Amino acid sequence: MPERKLLPPEEISAIVDGFDPIDFDEMEMMAKLPPNQRWLVGHRKTEAIRADLRNKLMKDFPELPMPEINMMVLRSLTDVRMGKSYTEPAYYEYLK
């Protein structure tokens, strides 16, 4: 495996220049929510990511049934890889 080249601080600054890591409007909105509803914000974002990935996989693999698509979504969003020491996309075996 080739060695990774470390970026100097100037190049890193050029890459991230203009990124605003904190969305102050969202932070203010969340602060106004009652504590029992704050967790819904992250939950809805996670569900939107799952839905987007599921729609993409359904478009890429129309021949697969929904349970198989759901397993691909679960596989791609799960950190645990049983028996593997590396990560791969959920549809890796279909690319061969």
All heavy atoms as an XYZ file, in Angstrom:
790
protein
N       0.850     -1.171      0.000
C       0.000      0.000      0.000
C       0.899      1.237      0.000
O       1.841      1.317      0.766
C      -0.899     -0.008      1.229
C      -1.812      1.152      1.184
S      -3.240      1.370      2.200
C      -3.419      0.322      3.459
N       0.630      2.212     -0.874
C       1.482      3.402     -0.939
C       1.337      4.259      0.319
O       0.293      4.277      0.977
C       0.976      4.146     -2.169
C      -0.407      3.659     -2.365
C      -0.450      2.251     -1.844
N       2.404      4.940      0.631
C       2.392      5.846      1.778
C       1.517      7.059      1.465
O       1.531      7.564      0.341
C       3.812      6.306      2.095
C       4.693      5.224      2.643
C       4.274      4.810      4.044
O       3.901      5.698      4.826
O       4.304      3.606      4.328
N       0.807      7.526      2.454
C      -0.033      8.713      2.260
C       0.808      9.962      2.474
O       1.604     10.036      3.391
C      -1.189      8.717      3.240
C      -2.187      7.640      2.945
C      -3.352      7.759      3.854
N      -4.279      6.679      3.585
C      -5.565      6.760      3.790
N      -6.085      7.849      4.274
N      -6.337      5.746      3.512
N       0.591     10.923      1.606
C       1.302     12.191      1.702
C       0.559     13.107      2.669
O      -0.646     13.295      2.568
C       1.369     12.829      0.316
C       2.047     14.168      0.278
C       1.927     14.781     -1.107
C       1.713     16.261     -0.950
N       1.298     16.924     -2.145
N       1.283     13.643      3.626
C       0.672     14.572      4.572
C       0.587     15.954      3.942
O       1.520     16.411      3.288
C       1.498     14.636      5.848
C       1.590     13.335      6.640
C       2.509     13.522      7.838
C       0.219     12.902      7.111
N      -0.543     16.584      4.133
C      -0.734     17.926      3.597
C      -0.191     18.965      4.572
O      -0.417     18.856      5.785
C      -2.219     18.198      3.353
C      -2.895     17.374      2.273
C      -4.378     17.682      2.242
C      -2.282     17.637      0.924
N       0.479     19.968      4.043
C       0.921     21.043      4.934
C      -0.279     21.891      5.365
O      -1.329     21.898      4.710
C       1.885     21.854      4.069
C       1.548     21.510      2.670
C       0.960     20.140      2.675
N      -0.142     22.624      6.461
C      -1.272     23.430      6.961
C      -1.818     24.415      5.938
O      -3.019     24.691      5.921
C      -0.675     24.164      8.161
C       0.473     23.323      8.599
C       1.006     22.667      7.367
N      -0.957     24.944      5.058
C      -1.438     25.903      4.060
C      -2.409     25.251      3.085
O      -3.427     25.844      2.716
C      -0.257     26.502      3.269
C       0.709     27.310      4.105
C       1.713     26.436      4.871
O       1.959     25.281      4.451
O       2.212     26.914      5.895
N      -2.109     24.013      2.664
C      -3.005     23.320      1.739
C      -4.318     22.949      2.424
O      -5.383     23.024      1.811
C      -2.327     22.072      1.173
C      -1.233     22.372      0.174
C      -0.670     21.110     -0.445
O      -1.453     20.164     -0.702
O       0.544     21.069     -0.668
N      -4.246     22.541      3.669
C      -5.465     22.215      4.414
C      -6.340     23.454      4.547
O      -7.556     23.403      4.341
C      -5.115     21.632      5.796
C      -4.421     20.288      5.631
C      -6.378     21.482      6.647
C      -3.883     19.708      6.915
N      -5.720     24.596      4.860
C      -6.477     25.847      4.978
C      -7.132     26.220      3.658
O      -8.257     26.715      3.627
C      -5.560     26.982      5.431
O      -5.095     26.747      6.731
N      -6.433     25.989      2.533
C      -7.004     26.310      1.229
C      -8.194     25.416      0.916
O      -9.173     25.859      0.301
C      -5.933     26.162      0.150
N      -8.147     24.159      1.346
C      -9.239     23.226      1.077
C     -10.482     23.603      1.878
O     -11.598     23.611      1.366
C      -8.801     21.783      1.400
C      -7.739     21.317      0.395
C      -9.997     20.830      1.378
C      -7.080     20.007      0.756
N     -10.306     23.914      3.158
C     -11.462     24.166      4.028
C     -11.850     25.629      4.116
O     -12.774     25.972      4.844
C     -11.219     23.605      5.451
C     -11.011     22.120      5.411
C     -10.064     24.306      6.119
N     -11.166     26.480      3.376
C     -11.488     27.899      3.413
C     -12.918     28.118      2.927
O     -13.319     27.655      1.877
C     -10.511     28.690      2.533
C     -10.679     30.183      2.687
O     -11.046     30.610      3.792
O     -10.436     30.911      1.711
N     -13.684     28.806      3.697
C     -15.072     29.078      3.321
C     -16.066     28.132      3.948
O     -17.265     28.389      3.918
N     -15.609     27.017      4.505
C     -16.521     26.101      5.187
C     -16.926     26.709      6.517
O     -16.109     27.208      7.265
C     -15.857     24.757      5.458
C     -15.678     23.882      4.250
C     -16.092     24.281      3.001
C     -15.082     22.655      4.376
C     -15.920     23.476      1.894
C     -14.900     21.839      3.280
C     -15.326     22.246      2.040
N     -18.188     26.689      6.813
C     -18.665     27.142      8.107
C     -19.108     25.896      8.866
O     -20.175     25.342      8.595
C     -19.828     28.114      7.957
C     -20.222     28.764      9.269
O     -19.481     28.591     10.257
O     -21.250     29.437      9.304
N     -18.286     25.404      9.805
C     -18.603     24.136     10.458
C     -19.824     24.191     11.366
O     -20.397     23.178     11.701
C     -17.342     23.824     11.257
C     -16.727     25.151     11.509
C     -17.076     26.000     10.319
N     -20.233     25.386     11.772
C     -21.359     25.505     12.693
C     -22.498     26.230     11.992
O     -22.326     27.319     11.456
C     -20.955     26.265     13.969
C     -19.836     25.525     14.689
C     -22.153     26.458     14.883
C     -19.260     26.277     15.857
N     -23.639     25.620     11.986
C     -24.839     26.238     11.440
C     -25.557     26.914     12.611
O     -26.270     26.275     13.380
C     -25.728     25.184     10.791
C     -26.919     25.786     10.087
O     -27.110     27.016     10.192
O     -27.660     25.036      9.434
N     -25.323     28.215     12.762
C     -25.846     28.936     13.910
C     -27.372     28.983     13.921
O     -27.985     28.954     14.985
C     -25.260     30.350     13.960
C     -23.796     30.350     14.280
C     -22.860     30.622     13.292
C     -23.349     30.074     15.558
C     -21.509     30.615     13.581
C     -22.000     30.066     15.861
C     -21.072     30.333     14.872
N     -27.987     29.041     12.742
C     -29.448     29.047     12.697
C     -30.016     27.737     13.242
O     -30.993     27.727     13.992
C     -29.942     29.276     11.265
C     -29.597     30.663     10.755
O     -29.475     31.583     11.598
O     -29.457     30.826      9.532
N     -29.381     26.633     12.849
C     -29.854     25.342     13.334
C     -29.624     25.197     14.838
O     -30.469     24.661     15.550
C     -29.147     24.201     12.598
C     -29.649     22.837     13.009
C     -29.016     21.710     12.227
O     -28.190     21.973     11.339
O     -29.354     20.564     12.511
N     -28.486     25.682     15.319
C     -28.209     25.615     16.752
C     -29.245     26.427     17.544
O     -29.711     25.995     18.595
C     -26.802     26.138     17.049
C     -25.702     25.278     16.477
S     -25.670     23.638     17.176
C     -25.028     23.977     18.775
N     -29.603     27.583     17.019
C     -30.610     28.414     17.689
C     -31.971     27.729     17.675
O     -32.687     27.728     18.675
C     -30.685     29.779     17.001
C     -31.614     30.750     17.680
C     -31.627     32.106     16.996
O     -30.671     32.432     16.276
O     -32.612     32.836     17.182
N     -32.315     27.125     16.539
C     -33.586     26.425     16.426
C     -33.647     25.262     17.425
O     -34.646     25.060     18.112
C     -33.788     25.899     15.012
C     -35.067     25.114     14.826
S     -35.067     24.047     13.393
C     -33.940     22.784     13.903
N     -32.549     24.501     17.517
C     -32.523     23.362     18.436
C     -32.587     23.820     19.893
O     -33.184     23.149     20.733
C     -31.280     22.508     18.203
C     -31.393     21.656     16.952
S     -30.013     20.549     16.750
C     -30.146     19.526     18.182
N     -31.975     24.953     20.187
C     -32.004     25.466     21.564
C     -33.414     25.856     21.974
O     -33.757     25.784     23.162
C     -31.066     26.656     21.694
N     -34.245     26.240     21.018
C     -35.620     26.637     21.323
C     -36.556     25.447     21.489
O     -37.647     25.594     22.030
C     -36.151     27.558     20.229
C     -35.472     28.912     20.215
C     -35.998     29.770     19.090
C     -35.291     31.120     19.064
N     -35.724     31.954     17.949
N     -36.129     24.271     21.000
C     -36.966     23.080     21.123
C     -36.951     22.565     22.560
O     -35.947     22.681     23.257
C     -36.448     21.966     20.206
C     -36.650     22.147     18.716
C     -35.952     21.030     17.958
C     -38.121     22.162     18.363
N     -38.052     21.976     22.986
C     -38.028     21.340     24.306
C     -37.093     20.119     24.274
O     -36.882     19.518     23.221
C     -39.481     20.920     24.539
C     -40.171     21.066     23.252
C     -39.350     21.925     22.359
N     -36.527     19.757     25.412
C     -35.562     18.648     25.442
C     -36.088     17.338     24.864
O     -35.331     16.594     24.250
C     -35.238     18.492     26.931
C     -35.530     19.813     27.525
C     -36.655     20.390     26.714
N     -37.363     17.061     25.037
C     -37.896     15.801     24.534
C     -38.073     15.783     23.012
O     -38.428     14.754     22.447
C     -39.218     15.454     25.219
C     -40.303     16.464     24.932
O     -40.035     17.565     24.440
N     -41.533     16.105     25.251
N     -37.859     16.925     22.339
C     -37.961     16.955     20.876
C     -36.622     17.192     20.191
O     -36.531     17.085     18.973
C     -38.948     18.034     20.450
C     -40.378     17.713     20.817
C     -41.337     18.767     20.286
O     -40.930     19.732     19.654
N     -42.614     18.573     20.553
N     -35.568     17.499     20.935
C     -34.270     17.766     20.316
C     -33.700     16.552     19.609
O     -33.036     16.678     18.593
C     -33.286     18.261     21.372
C     -33.565     19.657     21.804
C     -32.522     20.164     22.755
N     -33.009     21.406     23.336
C     -32.715     21.850     24.521
N     -31.890     21.163     25.290
N     -33.213     22.974     24.965
N     -33.938     15.391     20.147
C     -33.390     14.190     19.531
C     -34.022     13.915     18.167
O     -33.421     13.244     17.325
C     -33.565     12.978     20.448
C     -34.997     12.537     20.582
C     -35.918     13.015     21.450
C     -35.666     11.566     19.788
N     -37.123     12.390     21.262
C     -36.995     11.498     20.240
C     -35.274     10.738     18.747
C     -37.920     10.635     19.683
C     -36.202      9.885     18.197
C     -37.514      9.838     18.665
N     -35.220     14.452     17.925
C     -35.890     14.224     16.644
C     -35.128     14.827     15.464
O     -35.206     14.303     14.353
C     -37.305     14.809     16.680
C     -38.337     14.033     17.483
C     -39.639     14.799     17.561
C     -38.548     12.669     16.875
N     -34.379     15.902     15.708
C     -33.648     16.554     14.615
C     -32.631     15.588     14.021
O     -32.598     15.361     12.811
C     -32.967     17.855     15.108
C     -32.127     18.470     14.019
C     -34.003     18.837     15.609
N     -31.803     15.000     14.856
C     -30.815     14.037     14.372
C     -31.456     12.795     13.802
O     -30.981     12.228     12.806
N     -32.539     12.354     14.428
C     -33.249     11.168     13.948
C     -33.808     11.397     12.538
O     -33.707     10.523     11.673
C     -34.376     10.821     14.917
C     -35.165      9.622     14.528
N     -34.663      8.350     14.616
C     -36.412      9.505     14.030
C     -35.583      7.500     14.189
N     -36.657      8.187     13.829
N     -34.378     12.567     12.296
C     -34.936     12.868     10.970
C     -33.834     12.967      9.915
O     -34.021     12.539      8.774
C     -35.733     14.164     11.026
C     -37.043     14.001     11.754
C     -37.823     15.292     11.818
N     -39.053     15.101     12.562
C     -39.559     15.985     13.389
N     -38.954     17.134     13.577
N     -40.678     15.735     14.030
N     -32.695     13.538     10.290
C     -31.578     13.614      9.341
C     -31.066     12.226      8.989
O     -30.782     11.929      7.835
C     -30.444     14.461      9.918
C     -30.740     15.926      9.939
C     -29.559     16.708     10.467
C     -29.853     18.194     10.464
N     -28.706     18.977     10.908
N     -30.943     11.372      9.993
C     -30.487     10.000      9.759
C     -31.462      9.258      8.859
O     -31.058      8.535      7.942
C     -30.329      9.263     11.101
O     -29.432      9.996     11.927
C     -29.799      7.866     10.907
N     -32.730      9.435      9.102
C     -33.747      8.770      8.277
C     -33.711      9.291      6.836
O     -33.910      8.529      5.894
C     -35.137      8.963      8.887
C     -36.198      8.088      8.267
C     -35.865      6.606      8.310
O     -35.311      6.145      9.311
O     -36.158      5.908      7.318
N     -33.445     10.575      6.659
C     -33.336     11.133      5.302
C     -32.136     10.535      4.573
O     -32.220     10.231      3.374
C     -33.219     12.650      5.370
N     -31.040     10.341      5.274
C     -29.861      9.720      4.660
C     -30.177      8.294      4.252
O     -29.827      7.857      3.151
C     -28.667      9.771      5.636
C     -28.197     11.210      5.803
C     -27.531      8.874      5.166
C     -27.216     11.413      6.933
N     -30.845      7.550      5.136
C     -31.230      6.170      4.799
C     -32.143      6.134      3.577
O     -31.986      5.292      2.694
C     -31.946      5.518      5.975
C     -31.049      5.043      7.053
C     -31.843      4.188      8.045
N     -31.166      4.226      9.308
C     -31.656      4.756     10.424
N     -32.848      5.286     10.442
N     -30.951      4.758     11.529
N     -33.112      7.038      3.532
C     -34.058      7.064      2.409
C     -33.340      7.405      1.101
O     -33.616      6.792      0.063
C     -35.173      8.060      2.678
N     -32.417      8.367      1.141
C     -31.663      8.718     -0.067
C     -30.830      7.540     -0.558
O     -30.792      7.243     -1.756
C     -30.743      9.916      0.196
C     -31.506     11.220      0.350
O     -32.695     11.264     -0.030
O     -30.907     12.192      0.840
N     -30.159      6.858      0.368
C     -29.353      5.708     -0.019
C     -30.227      4.588     -0.552
O     -29.901      3.957     -1.567
C     -28.529      5.222      1.183
C     -27.632      4.024      0.936
C     -26.649      4.295     -0.196
C     -26.882      3.663      2.205
N     -31.365      4.353      0.088
C     -32.283      3.304     -0.380
C     -32.790      3.627     -1.785
O     -32.822      2.746     -2.658
C     -33.459      3.183      0.596
C     -34.385      2.033      0.285
C     -35.502      1.910      1.320
N     -34.972      1.569      2.627
C     -35.014      2.365      3.693
N     -35.584      3.550      3.623
N     -34.519      1.979      4.851
N     -33.140      4.875     -2.050
C     -33.614      5.257     -3.388
C     -32.526      5.091     -4.438
O     -32.791      4.646     -5.550
C     -34.121      6.690     -3.371
C     -35.420      6.828     -2.622
O     -36.168      5.869     -2.481
N     -35.685      8.015     -2.119
N     -31.287      5.443     -4.096
C     -30.180      5.282     -5.034
C     -29.960      3.809     -5.340
O     -29.773      3.423     -6.496
C     -28.901      5.886     -4.475
C     -27.746      5.773     -5.454
C     -26.421      5.894     -4.763
C     -25.256      5.800     -5.697
N     -25.261      4.677     -6.601
N     -29.977      2.961     -4.315
C     -29.771      1.530     -4.542
C     -30.922      0.925     -5.337
O     -30.697      0.042     -6.181
C     -29.595      0.815     -3.200
C     -28.294      1.128     -2.461
C     -28.313      0.536     -1.067
C     -27.086      0.656     -3.237
N     -32.145      1.379     -5.095
C     -33.279      0.875     -5.875
C     -33.133      1.259     -7.342
O     -33.488      0.493     -8.238
C     -34.596      1.407     -5.303
C     -34.980      0.735     -4.010
S     -36.394      1.436     -3.109
C     -37.466      2.034     -4.348
N     -32.602      2.457     -7.594
C     -32.395      2.903     -8.967
C     -31.247      2.125     -9.630
O     -31.355      1.732    -10.790
C     -32.074      4.396     -8.964
C     -31.940      5.007    -10.332
C     -31.767      6.506    -10.203
C     -30.503      6.877    -10.935
N     -30.101      8.246    -10.769
N     -30.175      1.879     -8.877
C     -29.018      1.173     -9.423
C     -29.263     -0.321     -9.601
O     -28.699     -0.941    -10.501
C     -27.792      1.365     -8.524
C     -27.254      2.780     -8.562
O     -27.692      3.563     -9.438
O     -26.406      3.118     -7.714
N     -30.089     -0.909     -8.735
C     -30.347     -2.350     -8.778
C     -31.844     -2.623     -8.749
O     -32.383     -3.114     -7.754
C     -29.669     -3.037     -7.578
C     -28.200     -2.763     -7.478
C     -27.710     -1.878     -6.532
C     -27.311     -3.367     -8.336
C     -26.365     -1.623     -6.437
C     -25.953     -3.118     -8.257
C     -25.476     -2.243     -7.303
N     -32.563     -2.333     -9.853
C     -34.024     -2.502     -9.849
C     -34.465     -3.966     -9.740
O     -35.605     -4.230     -9.382
C     -34.454     -1.898    -11.188
C     -33.248     -1.951    -12.042
C     -32.068     -1.830    -11.130
N     -33.563     -4.904    -10.019
C     -33.925     -6.325     -9.981
C     -33.939     -6.896     -8.561
O     -34.473     -7.979     -8.345
C     -32.966     -7.147    -10.855
C     -31.550     -7.284    -10.305
C     -30.653     -6.079    -10.563
O     -31.102     -5.105    -11.189
O     -29.502     -6.115    -10.137
N     -33.376     -6.175     -7.598
C     -33.297     -6.689     -6.231
C     -34.581     -6.418     -5.462
O     -35.191     -5.361     -5.612
C     -32.120     -6.052     -5.484
C     -30.729     -6.418     -5.990
C     -29.674     -5.691     -5.182
C     -30.505     -7.913     -5.922
N     -34.987     -7.366     -4.611
C     -36.178     -7.148     -3.785
C     -35.876     -6.157     -2.659
O     -34.715     -5.925     -2.296
C     -36.490     -8.539     -3.227
C     -35.176     -9.247     -3.246
C     -34.418     -8.695     -4.431
N     -36.925     -5.582     -2.082
C     -36.766     -4.578     -1.031
C     -36.002     -5.094      0.192
O     -35.167     -4.359      0.736
C     -38.132     -4.024     -0.617
C     -38.027     -2.866      0.354
S     -36.982     -1.511     -0.210
C     -38.025     -0.779     -1.433
N     -36.221     -6.344      0.646
C     -35.427     -6.808      1.793
C     -33.919     -6.803      1.506
O     -33.119     -6.462      2.384
C     -35.931     -8.228      2.037
C     -37.318     -8.227      1.506
C     -37.278     -7.302      0.312
N     -33.533     -7.132      0.292
C     -32.106     -7.111     -0.066
C     -31.576     -5.671     -0.102
O     -30.469     -5.399      0.344
C     -31.903     -7.784     -1.425
C     -30.467     -7.929     -1.823
C     -29.704     -8.925     -0.977
O     -30.336     -9.825     -0.409
O     -28.472     -8.792     -0.903
N     -32.372     -4.755     -0.627
C     -31.992     -3.340     -0.635
C     -31.815     -2.835      0.798
O     -30.840     -2.151      1.120
C     -33.051     -2.488     -1.374
C     -33.130     -2.864     -2.857
C     -32.793     -0.996     -1.195
C     -31.979     -2.408     -3.693
N     -32.749     -3.189      1.679
C     -32.652     -2.767      3.071
C     -31.408     -3.330      3.750
O     -30.779     -2.646      4.564
C     -33.910     -3.168      3.841
C     -35.104     -2.326      3.462
O     -34.955     -1.184      3.033
N     -36.289     -2.878      3.612
N     -31.040     -4.559      3.410
C     -29.820     -5.129      3.977
C     -28.586     -4.399      3.451
O     -27.610     -4.210      4.182
C     -29.725     -6.626      3.654
C     -30.738     -7.471      4.389
S     -30.670     -7.279      6.184
C     -29.115     -8.038      6.544
N     -28.618     -3.963      2.209
C     -27.507     -3.186      1.659
C     -27.387     -1.836      2.371
O     -26.279     -1.374      2.643
C     -27.688     -3.000      0.156
C     -27.539     -4.288     -0.630
S     -28.051     -4.143     -2.347
C     -26.721     -3.195     -3.024
N     -28.528     -1.204      2.658
C     -28.517      0.069      3.393
C     -27.934     -0.157      4.784
O     -27.057      0.584      5.230
C     -29.942      0.663      3.483
C     -29.984      1.827      4.452
C     -30.418      1.090      2.112
N     -28.399     -1.191      5.456
C     -27.901     -1.498      6.790
C     -26.404     -1.770      6.759
O     -25.646     -1.285      7.596
C     -28.652     -2.701      7.356
C     -28.265     -3.140      8.756
C     -28.570     -2.041      9.757
C     -28.996     -4.411      9.117
N     -25.971     -2.530      5.764
C     -24.549     -2.862      5.658
C     -23.698     -1.616      5.441
O     -22.621     -1.477      5.992
C     -24.341     -3.846      4.520
C     -22.909     -4.220      4.328
C     -22.782     -5.241      3.234
N     -21.388     -5.476      2.962
C     -20.947     -6.068      1.889
N     -21.803     -6.517      0.993
N     -19.672     -6.244      1.702
N     -24.170     -0.706      4.622
C     -23.368      0.478      4.317
C     -23.336      1.471      5.477
O     -22.415      2.274      5.567
C     -23.876      1.161      3.055
O     -25.168      1.653      3.256
N     -24.308      1.435      6.378
C     -24.346      2.374      7.494
C     -23.883      1.766      8.814
O     -23.891      2.431      9.832
C     -25.765      2.931      7.662
C     -26.287      3.742      6.484
C     -27.716      4.182      6.739
C     -25.398      4.935      6.211
N     -23.460      0.503      8.786
C     -23.016     -0.174      9.990
C     -21.502     -0.216     10.018
O     -20.864     -0.578      9.036
C     -23.586     -1.607     10.040
O     -25.002     -1.527      9.972
C     -23.180     -2.316     11.298
N     -20.925      0.136     11.163
C     -19.474      0.121     11.298
C     -18.913     -1.287     11.428
O     -17.772     -1.543     11.067
C     -19.047      0.929     12.525
C     -19.327      2.408     12.342
O     -19.385      2.854     11.186
O     -19.484      3.105     13.344
N     -19.694     -2.204     11.944
C     -19.201     -3.553     12.178
C     -19.185     -4.313     10.856
O     -20.171     -4.363     10.137
C     -20.098     -4.285     13.206
C     -19.652     -5.722     13.384
C     -20.089     -3.543     14.509
N     -18.052     -4.906     10.558
C     -17.906     -5.734      9.362
C     -17.502     -7.123      9.837
O     -16.358     -7.347     10.204
C     -16.830     -5.190      8.426
C     -17.042     -3.742      8.022
C     -18.095     -3.653      6.948
N     -18.129     -2.322      6.398
C     -19.179     -1.545      6.423
N     -20.280     -1.948      6.960
N     -19.135     -0.344      5.897
N     -18.428     -8.023      9.873
C     -18.153     -9.364     10.381
C     -17.140    -10.068      9.477
O     -17.362    -10.221      8.288
C     -19.439    -10.197     10.437
C     -20.492     -9.613     11.351
S     -19.980     -9.510     13.061
C     -19.954    -11.221     13.480
N     -16.016    -10.460     10.058
C     -15.014    -11.222      9.327
C     -14.186    -10.414      8.364
O     -13.445    -10.973      7.575
N     -14.280     -9.095      8.381
C     -13.522     -8.268      7.449
C     -12.734     -7.238      8.223
O     -13.183     -6.722      9.236
C     -14.442     -7.566      6.464
C     -15.177     -8.532      5.582
C     -15.912     -7.836      4.505
C     -16.539     -8.935      3.694
N     -17.282     -8.706      2.664
N     -11.548     -6.948      7.738
C     -10.731     -5.937      8.395
C     -10.690     -4.652      7.578
O      -9.882     -3.789      7.826
C      -9.305     -6.470      8.588
O      -8.746     -6.793      7.337
N     -11.554     -4.516      6.590
C     -11.622     -3.330      5.760
C     -13.075     -3.033      5.434
O     -13.948     -3.858      5.667
C     -10.825     -3.526      4.471
C     -11.317     -4.689      3.631
C     -12.267     -4.492      2.644
C     -10.848     -5.976      3.853
C     -12.739     -5.541      1.890
C     -11.307     -7.030      3.097
C     -12.253     -6.816      2.131
O     -12.715     -7.854      1.380
N     -13.319     -1.850      4.925
C     -14.689     -1.489      4.567
C     -14.848     -1.523      3.051
O     -13.901     -1.352      2.295
C     -15.029     -0.077      5.069
O     -14.126      0.845      4.491
C     -14.941     -0.009      6.574
N     -16.034     -1.748      2.624
C     -16.366     -1.757      1.203
C     -17.802     -1.291      1.047
O     -18.572     -1.351      1.995
C     -16.184     -3.161      0.615
C     -17.071     -4.189      1.260
C     -16.732     -5.610      0.837
O     -15.602     -5.881      0.477
O     -17.651     -6.435      0.889
N     -18.161     -0.810     -0.135
C     -19.538     -0.334     -0.317
C     -20.547     -1.473     -0.217
O     -20.214     -2.639     -0.397
C     -19.521      0.280     -1.720
C     -18.325     -0.267     -2.386
C     -17.343     -0.621     -1.318
N     -21.774     -1.114      0.057
C     -22.824     -2.112      0.251
C     -23.075     -2.942     -0.994
O     -23.523     -4.068     -0.914
C     -24.113     -1.414      0.667
N     -22.772     -2.422     -2.141
C     -23.053     -3.119     -3.396
C     -21.777     -3.677     -4.018
O     -21.731     -3.955     -5.209
C     -23.752     -2.176     -4.376
C     -23.095     -0.816     -4.468
C     -22.039     -0.595     -5.337
C     -23.520      0.232     -3.674
C     -21.416      0.626     -5.395
C     -22.892      1.463     -3.742
C     -21.859      1.653     -4.607
O     -21.244      2.864     -4.676
N     -20.741     -3.904     -3.217
C     -19.427     -4.329     -3.724
C     -19.527     -5.640     -4.514
O     -18.944     -5.764     -5.581
C     -18.470     -4.493     -2.541
C     -17.082     -4.915     -2.948
C     -16.211     -3.989     -3.537
C     -16.639     -6.202     -2.743
C     -14.948     -4.365     -3.907
C     -15.368     -6.580     -3.124
C     -14.520     -5.660     -3.686
O     -13.265     -6.039     -4.064
N     -20.265     -6.632     -3.986
C     -20.315     -7.933     -4.674
C     -21.046     -7.844     -6.009
O     -20.870     -8.684     -6.874
C     -20.944     -8.996     -3.786
C     -22.394     -8.755     -3.465
C     -22.589     -8.021     -2.142
O     -21.620     -7.588     -1.532
O     -23.742     -7.897     -1.738
N     -21.866     -6.817     -6.221
C     -22.578     -6.669     -7.493
C     -21.729     -6.001     -8.569
O     -22.102     -5.961     -9.726
C     -23.854     -5.871     -7.287
C     -24.844     -6.570     -6.390
C     -24.986     -6.200     -5.064
C     -25.611     -7.624     -6.864
C     -25.877     -6.862     -4.232
C     -26.503     -8.278     -6.053
C     -26.625     -7.904     -4.735
O     -27.508     -8.547     -3.925
N     -20.591     -5.431     -8.176
C     -19.740     -4.738     -9.130
C     -18.833     -5.688     -9.904
O     -18.231     -5.296    -10.885
C     -18.877     -3.682     -8.401
C     -19.644     -2.571     -7.721
C     -18.691     -1.685     -6.943
C     -20.431     -1.763     -8.721
N     -18.731     -6.917     -9.466
C     -17.824     -7.888    -10.119
C     -18.365     -8.371    -11.418
O     -19.464     -8.374    -11.745
C     -17.572     -9.063     -9.187
C     -16.878     -8.634     -7.932
C     -16.724     -9.794     -7.008
C     -16.123     -9.339     -5.702
N     -15.996    -10.379     -4.745
